[in-house]
Amino acid sequence: MTILDLLDRIRRDWQTCEPGLDTSPMLTFITLTRAQALLDEHVRATAPHADLTAATRDLLFTLHRSGTPDGLTPGELAALLAVSPASVTGSLDRLEARGLLRRTPDPQDRRAQRIHLTEDGRDLVRQHLPVHLRCEEDLLSPLNAAERQQLEHLLRRLIAHAETRQA
């Protein structure tokens, strides 16, 4: 059974089970969740030799993209990844053990650390990034440029709305 078949089955089952109830919000969430999981699975498969999870890949890409010569603090890195600082620690440990990043003391705050990509880390990003982008391009290929912009616009509206609901 394909994911599309499964989504159709879920819709039919809800219509049969609760014909008077509008389950479309749930079905939209299920569709988003299943799409995200499937797309992530394809992207993860682009670099099995690199042994990167989505979290470690995003962390390396963020350090490459946003890291300054002074590096980033774990808190700055977490903010750029939109995750909690505690969730970054394990990824930092694994990537440091592999020699892909290094931690140095913060010259302004002895209690803080700065995170830097090593040359090996930068080389891995430069090697993996084109492969990663080709995979994403391939996965988005059924959509034309206008549809991609529309999809991004709609998702950004959902994100903005959800963020206002948190406040």
C-alpha positions in Angstrom: 0.0 0.0 0.0 1.4 3.4 -1.0 1.2 6.4 1.3 -1.3 7.9 -1.1 -3.4 4.8 -0.8 -3.1 4.9 2.9 -4.2 8.6 3.0 -7.2 7.7 0.9 -8.0 4.8 3.2 -7.8 7.0 6.3 -10.2 9.5 4.6 -12.7 6.8 3.7 -12.5 5.2 7.1 -13.2 8.5 8.9 -16.1 9.3 6.5 -17.6 5.9 7.3 -16.9 6.0 11.0 -17.9 9.6 11.6 -19.9 10.9 8.5 -21.1 14.0 10.2 -17.7 15.1 11.5 -15.3 17.3 9.5 -12.0 15.4 9.9 -10.3 17.4 7.2 -8.0 19.3 9.6 -6.7 15.9 10.9 -6.3 14.6 7.4 -4.3 17.7 6.4 -2.0 17.1 9.4 -1.6 13.5 8.6 -0.7 14.4 5.0 1.9 16.9 6.1 3.4 14.5 8.6 3.6 11.6 6.1 5.0 13.9 3.4 7.7 15.2 5.8 8.6 11.7 6.9 8.8 10.4 3.3 10.8 13.4 2.1 13.2 13.1 5.0 13.7 9.4 4.3 14.8 10.3 0.7 17.1 13.1 1.8 18.7 10.9 4.5 19.5 8.3 1.9 21.6 10.8 -0.1 24.7 10.3 2.0 24.8 6.9 3.7 28.6 7.1 3.6 28.6 10.4 5.6 26.6 8.8 8.4 24.6 11.9 9.0 21.2 12.1 10.7 18.8 14.9 9.8 19.9 16.7 13.0 23.7 16.3 12.5 23.4 17.3 8.8 21.4 20.4 9.7 23.9 21.3 12.4 26.8 21.0 10.0 25.0 23.0 7.3 24.1 25.7 9.8 27.7 26.0 11.0 28.8 26.3 7.4 26.2 28.8 6.5 26.0 31.0 9.6 29.2 30.3 11.5 31.4 33.3 11.9 35.2 33.2 12.3 34.6 33.4 16.0 32.2 30.4 15.8 28.8 30.1 17.4 27.8 29.3 20.9 25.6 26.2 21.4 22.7 28.6 22.2 23.2 30.6 19.0 23.4 27.3 17.1 20.2 26.0 18.8 18.4 29.2 17.9 19.4 29.0 14.3 18.2 25.3 14.2 15.0 26.2 16.0 15.6 23.6 18.7 16.4 23.6 22.4 20.0 24.0 23.4 19.9 20.7 25.2 18.9 18.9 22.0 22.1 20.2 20.3 24.5 18.7 22.9 24.4 15.1 21.7 24.9 16.0 18.1 27.8 18.3 19.0 29.4 15.4 21.0 29.0 13.0 18.1 30.3 15.4 15.4 33.3 16.5 17.6 34.2 12.8 18.2 34.3 12.4 14.4 36.6 15.4 14.0 34.0 17.4 12.1 33.8 20.3 14.6 35.7 21.6 17.5 34.8 23.5 20.7 36.9 26.4 21.9 36.6 28.5 25.0 34.7 31.8 24.5 37.3 34.6 25.1 34.5 36.9 26.5 33.0 34.3 28.8 35.1 31.5 30.3 31.9 29.5 31.0 30.9 29.5 27.4 32.2 27.6 24.3 32.3 28.5 20.6 31.6 25.9 18.0 33.6 25.8 14.7 33.7 23.5 11.7 37.0 21.7 11.2 38.4 21.4 7.7 37.1 17.8 7.7 33.7 19.2 8.6 33.8 21.9 5.9 35.0 19.3 3.3 32.1 17.0 4.2 29.6 19.8 3.9 31.0 20.9 0.5 31.0 17.3 -0.7 27.5 16.5 0.6 25.7 19.8 -0.1 25.4 19.4 -3.9 24.1 15.8 -3.5 21.6 17.0 -0.9 20.4 19.9 -3.1 20.0 17.6 -6.1 17.9 15.2 -4.0 15.7 18.1 -2.8 15.4 19.4 -6.4 14.4 16.0 -7.6 11.8 15.6 -4.8 10.3 19.1 -5.6 10.4 18.5 -9.4 6.7 17.8 -9.8 6.1 21.4 -8.7 6.9 24.4 -11.0 8.5 27.5 -9.6 5.2 29.2 -8.9 3.8 26.2 -7.1 6.9 26.0 -5.0 6.6 29.6 -4.0 2.9 29.1 -3.2 3.7 26.0 -1.1 6.4 27.9 0.8 4.0 30.9 1.2 1.2 28.7 2.6 3.5 26.9 5.0 5.0 30.2 6.2 1.4 31.4 6.9 0.8 28.3 8.9 4.0 28.7 10.8 3.3 32.4 11.5 -0.2 31.5 12.8 1.1 28.7 15.0 3.8 31.0 16.5 1.2 33.6 17.4 -0.8 30.8 19.1 2.2 30.0 21.3 2.4 33.5 22.8 
